[in-house]
Amino acid sequence: MKIRIIFDKDTGRRGLNTGWGVSFLIGDSVLFDTGEKGGWLLDNMENLGVNIKKIKKIVISHDHWDHTGGLWELLKKTGGVSVYSCRGFSEEFKDRVRKLGAELIESDTVNEIESGVFVTGQIKGRYKEEYIFEQALVMKTDNGLTIATGCSHPGIVKIIEKVKGDFPGDKIWMVFGGFHLMNKERREIKLIVDNFIKMDVVNAGPTHCTGYDAQEEFKRVYKDKYIAIKVGDTIEV
């Protein structure tokens, strides 16, 4: 299965926009998150040769500006696509999706949205003393399960544990995306990386809000199994 990095904070290529938030294209038809700005997202899609008309499903990890920011301009281009949200997202977000002509699908539990591609359903966490609801994307291939995360506000370990519970016996081939460790102490970062090893996560691709210290610790431990996530890159899973 092919994953293209459409938006993130780093790139190795000229002419591509970078910033806060992520956007990953799975195959040609499933988009996970939309980064912080519509113009930047659409420019990257054009420069990367993405056929917007082939996108049929958009999964939003959580209702924060840096993951929904590109959605509104994109929906004006795509028309009647399906947008997968958590039930706990704001009514303002849901109303805006519907007004732009998209079908809103609220995910409570794990759900296969197309062959081999699943949403986890909403996972409850806390952010700045408030509850937040977030979902991740799971791709099931011959290698095992690949998990894409937006910010992991409920906790990256908690998200992986939920996926392992929903897919008992399946190997975790890769976990990539935002792990939200940028304000964590080194001791806690080391414990989380140790948990990745204990849960038999084969490859790790921390980016976005993971933070420099945590990325360096993952790189130190995972060595050649560390996956650098950069706009314009394609990953095969």
ZIPE-V455302 format. One record per helix or strand. SS is the DSSP state (2 for helix, 1 for strand). FROM is the first residue (numbers start at 1). LEN is the number of residues. If there is no record, write none. Layout:
BEGIN
ss:from:len
SS:FROM:LEN
SS:FROM:LEN
END
This chain:
BEGIN
ss:from:len
1:2:6
1:11:1
1:23:4
1:30:3
2:38:10
2:52:3
1:57:3
2:65:4
2:71:8
1:82:5
2:91:9
1:103:5
1:111:4
1:117:3
1:123:5
1:130:5
1:137:5
1:144:6
2:156:11
1:172:7
2:186:13
1:203:5
2:208:3
2:212:14
1:226:1
1:231:1
1:234:3
END
